[in-house]
Amino acid sequence: MARSGDGCVAFANRLRKNVRIWRVWARRSGVTCYRVYDADLPDYAVAIDRYERFVVVQEYEAPSEIDPRKAARRLQDVAGIVPELLEVKPADLS
């Protein structure tokens, strides 16, 4: 899992918690499509949606004061963490 700092660890921990909670809810409810994460942490302003075996990551526009290179690194961190924690193939992530 690619990690570039403490923020990345915080993101991974939050996503792990959300996955655990929403996976149980989805199974009990018979739901196969749901949002796992929605910009819970300001440094990782993305929405992560599960559509059966596929996962879609959408990035919210970063504020103008955020360095675009830093935002790009964070998105790379997300792309490295999501397949592992949601147990999907990287090819099933878009």
DRENDRENGU-897325 format. One line per 10 residues: number of its first residue (from 1); for each residue x, y, z of N, C-alpha, C, O, CB. Coordinates in steps of 0.2 Angstrom, whole numbers, plus 2048, in hexadecimal, padded with zeros to 3 digits. Each point is the difference from the previous one (the first is absolute). Last residue first. Glycine has a CB too. Layout:
<minus>
NUM) X Y Z X Y Z X Y Z X Y Z X Y Z ~ ...
</minus>
This chain:
<minus>
94) 7C4 80F 7C9 800 805 7FB 7FF 807 803 800 805 7FD 7FC 7F3 7FA ~ 809 7EB 80D 800 807 803 800 805 7FA 805 800 7FC 801 7FC 80F ~ 7FD 7EC 7F2 7F9 802 802 7FF 806 803 7FB 802 803 803 7F2 7FE ~ 818 803 7FA 7FC 801 7FA 7F9 802 801 7FD 803 7FB 80B 7F5 7FF ~ 806 802 818 801 807 7FE 7FD 801 7F9 7FE 806 7FF 80D 7FA 807 ~ 7EA 7EE 80A 805 800 7FC 802 808 7FE 7FB 803 7FF 802 7F1 7FD ~ 7F7 806 81B 7FE 800 7F9 807 800 7FC 805 802 803 7F0 804 7FF ~ 805 7FD 818 801 7F9 7FD 7FD 800 7F9 7FC 7FB 7FE 803 800 80D ~ 803 818 805 7FA 7FE 7FD 800 7F9 7FD 7FB 7FD 7FD 802 80F 801 ~ 817 7FD 80B 7FB 800 805 7F9 7FF 7FE 7FC 7FD 804 80B 80B 801
84) 80B 7F8 7EB 802 7FC 805 7FA 7FF 806 7FE 7FB 802 80E 808 7FC ~ 7F3 80D 7EF 7FF 7F9 7FE 801 7FB 806 7FD 7FB 800 807 808 7F4 ~ 7FF 815 811 7FA 7FD 7FF 7FF 7F9 7FD 7FC 7FC 803 801 810 7FA ~ 818 801 806 7FD 7FD 806 7F9 7FD 7FF 7FF 7FA 803 807 80E 804 ~ 808 803 7E8 803 7FB 803 7FD 7FC 805 801 7FA 801 809 80C 7FC ~ 7ED 80E 7FA 800 7FA 7FB 804 7FA 802 7FE 7FB 7FE 800 80E 7F9 ~ 802 80B 817 7F9 7FD 800 800 7FA 7FB 7FE 7FA 801 7FD 811 802 ~ 819 801 7FD 7FF 7FD 806 7F9 7FC 800 800 7FA 802 808 80E 804 ~ 7FC 807 7E9 804 7FA 7FF 7FF 7FB 806 800 7FA 7FF 808 80D 7F9 ~ 7EF 80E 80A 7FC 7FC 7FC 803 7FA 7FE 7FD 7FA 7FF 7FE 810 7FC
74) 811 806 811 7FB 7FD 804 7FB 7FB 7FC 7FE 7FB 802 803 810 805 ~ 810 801 7EE 803 7FB 804 7FB 7FD 804 800 7FA 801 80B 80C 7FF ~ 7EE 80C 7F3 801 7FB 7FC 803 7FA 804 7FF 7FA 7FF 803 80E 7F7 ~ 7FC 80C 815 7F9 7FD 7FF 801 7FA 7FB 7FC 7FB 801 7FE 810 800 ~ 819 802 803 7FE 7FD 806 7F9 7FC 7FF 7FF 7FA 803 808 80F 804 ~ 801 804 7E8 804 7FA 801 7FE 7FC 806 800 7FA 800 80A 80C 7FA ~ 7EC 810 802 7FE 7FA 7FC 804 7FA 800 7FD 7FA 7FF 7FE 80F 7FA ~ 802 809 81B 804 7FE 7FB 7FE 7FA 7FC 7FE 7FB 802 80B 80A 805 ~ 7E7 80C 807 803 7F9 800 804 7FF 7FA 7FE 801 7FA 7F9 7FB 80D ~ 7FB 818 7FC 806 800 804 804 7F9 801 805 800 803 7F5 80A 803
64) 7F0 7F9 7EE 806 803 7FD 806 800 804 806 801 7FD 7F2 806 7FC ~ 7F6 7E6 80C 800 807 800 807 803 7FD 805 7FC 7FF 7F4 803 80C ~ 7FD 7EA 7EC 804 802 805 7FF 808 801 800 803 7FA 808 7F3 805 ~ 7E6 7F8 7F6 805 805 7FE 803 803 807 7FD 802 804 7FD 801 7F1 ~ 7FD 7E4 80A 7FD 807 801 806 805 7FE 805 7FE 801 7F2 7FE 808 ~ 807 7E9 7EF 804 805 804 7FC 807 7FF 7FE 802 7FB 80D 7F8 803 ~ 7EF 7EB 800 7FF 806 7FD 803 805 805 7FF 800 806 7F6 7FD 7F4 ~ 80A 7E7 800 803 805 805 7FF 807 7FC 802 800 7FA 806 7F8 80B ~ 7ED 7ED 7FA 801 807 7FD 802 805 805 7FD 801 805 7FA 7FC 7F2 ~ 807 7E6 805 801 806 805 801 806 7FC 805 800 7FC 7FF 7F8 80E
54) 7F1 7EC 7F3 804 806 7FD 800 806 806 7FB 800 804 802 7FD 7F0 ~ 7F7 7EE 80D 807 7FE 800 804 806 7FE 806 800 801 7F8 7F4 7FD ~ 7EB 812 809 801 7F9 800 808 7FF 800 803 802 805 7F2 7FC 7F4 ~ 808 819 808 7FB 7FD 7FC 801 7F9 7FE 804 7FE 7FC 7FB 80D 7FF ~ 809 80A 817 801 7F9 7FE 7FA 7FE 7FC 7FA 802 802 80C 7FC 809 ~ 808 81B 7FB 7FA 7FC 7FF 801 7F9 7FE 804 7FF 7FC 7F6 80C 801 ~ 812 80D 80E 801 7F9 7FE 7FA 7FC 800 7FD 7FF 805 80F 802 7FF ~ 7FF 81A 7FC 7FA 7FC 801 801 7F9 7FD 803 7FF 7FB 7F5 80B 805 ~ 819 80B 80A 7FE 7FC 7FA 7F9 7FC 802 7FF 800 806 80D 7FE 7F6 ~ 808 812 80F 7F9 802 7FD 7FE 7FC 7FA 800 803 7FB 802 809 80A
44) 810 7F5 80F 7FF 7FB 7FB 7F9 801 7FE 7FB 7FC 802 80D 7FC 803 ~ 801 816 80B 806 800 7FC 7FE 7FA 7FA 804 800 7FB 804 803 80F ~ 7E8 802 807 800 806 7FB 806 7FF 7FC 800 802 7FA 7FB 805 80E ~ 7F6 7E5 802 806 803 802 802 806 7FB 800 7FE 7FA 805 7F8 80C ~ 7E8 7FD 7F6 800 800 807 806 804 803 7FF 804 805 7FB 7F1 7FB ~ 7FC 806 7E9 804 806 802 800 801 808 7FF 805 802 7FF 801 7F3 ~ 7F6 7E6 802 7FE 807 7FD 804 806 803 7FD 803 805 7F7 7F8 7F9 ~ 809 7E7 800 804 806 802 7FE 806 7FD 7FF 800 7FA 80B 7F8 809 ~ 7EB 7F3 7F8 804 7FE 806 804 806 803 801 800 806 801 7F5 7F4 ~ 7E6 806 7F6 806 805 802 804 7FD 806 7FD 7FF 805 7FD 80B 7F5
34) 7F7 7E6 7F5 7FF 804 806 807 804 800 805 7FF 7FD 7F3 7FA 809 ~ 7FA 7F0 7EE 803 807 7FE 7FF 805 806 7FA 801 802 804 7FC 7F1 ~ 7F9 7ED 80F 807 7FE 7FC 803 807 7FE 806 7FF 7FE 7F6 7F6 7FF ~ 7F0 801 816 802 805 7FC 807 7FE 7FD 805 7FE 804 7F5 80B 803 ~ 7F8 7EC 80A 7FF 7FE 7FA 802 805 7FA 7FE 800 7FB 7F9 7F8 809 ~ 809 809 815 7FB 803 7FD 7FF 7FD 7F9 7FB 802 7FC 808 808 80A ~ 80E 7EE 809 7FA 7FF 803 7FA 803 7FC 7FA 7FE 800 80C 803 80B ~ 810 802 7ED 7FE 7F9 800 7F9 7FF 803 7FC 7FC 7FD 810 801 804 ~ 7FD 819 800 7FE 7FE 7F9 7FE 7F9 7FF 7FB 7FE 7FD 80D 80A 7FF ~ 801 800 819 7F9 803 7FE 7FE 7FE 7F9 7FA 7FE 800 809 80C 808
24) 813 7EF 7FF 7FB 7FD 804 7F9 802 7FE 7FB 7FD 7FF 80D 802 80A ~ 809 80D 7ED 800 7F9 7FD 7FB 7FC 804 7FC 7FC 7FD 810 804 800 ~ 7F9 816 80B 7FC 800 7FA 7FF 7F9 7FD 7FB 7FE 7FD 808 80D 800 ~ 80C 7F8 816 7F9 802 801 7FC 7FF 7FA 7FA 7FD 801 80A 80B 808 ~ 813 7F4 7F4 7FD 7FB 805 7F9 802 801 7FB 7FB 800 810 803 805 ~ 800 811 7EE 7FF 7FA 7FC 7FD 7FB 805 7FB 7FD 7FE 80F 805 7FA ~ 7FD 812 812 7FA 801 7FC 7FE 7F9 7FC 7FB 7FE 800 808 80F 7FF ~ 812 7F4 80D 7FA 800 805 7F9 801 7FC 7FC 7FC 801 80B 809 807 ~ 80D 7FC 7EC 800 7F9 802 7F9 800 805 7FD 7FB 800 810 803 7FF ~ 7FA 817 7F9 7FD 7FC 7FA 7FF 7F9 803 7FA 7FD 7FF 80B 80A 7F8
14) 806 807 817 7F9 802 7FF 7FC 7FC 7FB 7FB 7FE 801 809 80E 802 ~ 814 7F1 800 7FC 7FE 806 7F9 801 7FF 7FB 7FC 802 80F 806 805 ~ 804 806 7E8 7FF 7F8 800 7FC 7FE 806 7FC 7FC 7FF 80F 803 7FB ~ 7FB 818 806 7FB 7FE 7FA 7FF 7F9 800 7FA 7FD 800 809 80D 7FA ~ 80D 7FD 815 7FA 802 802 7FA 7FF 7FB 7FB 7FD 802 80B 80C 805 ~ 810 7F3 7F2 7FF 7FB 805 7F9 802 803 7FC 7FB 801 810 803 802 ~ 7FD 812 7EF 7FE 7FA 7FC 7FE 7FA 805 7FB 7FC 7FE 80D 807 7F9 ~ 800 811 812 7F9 801 7FD 7FE 7FA 7FC 7FA 7FE 800 808 80E 7FF ~ 814 7F5 809 7FB 7FE 806 7F9 801 7FD 7FC 7FC 802 80D 808 807 ~ 809 7F7 7E4 800 804 806 7FA 7FE 805 7FC 7FB 7FF 809 80E 7FA
4) 7FF 7ED 7F1 805 805 7FF 800 805 807 803 805 7FF 7FC 7FB 7F4 ~ 7FB 7E5 802 7FF 805 805 805 806 800 806 7FE 7FF 7F5 7F9 808 ~ 7FB 7F1 7EB 804 806 800 7FD 805 805 7FA 801 801 808 7FD 7F3 ~ 7FD 7E6 80C 7FC 806 800 804 806 800 805 801 804 7F2 7F9 802
</minus>
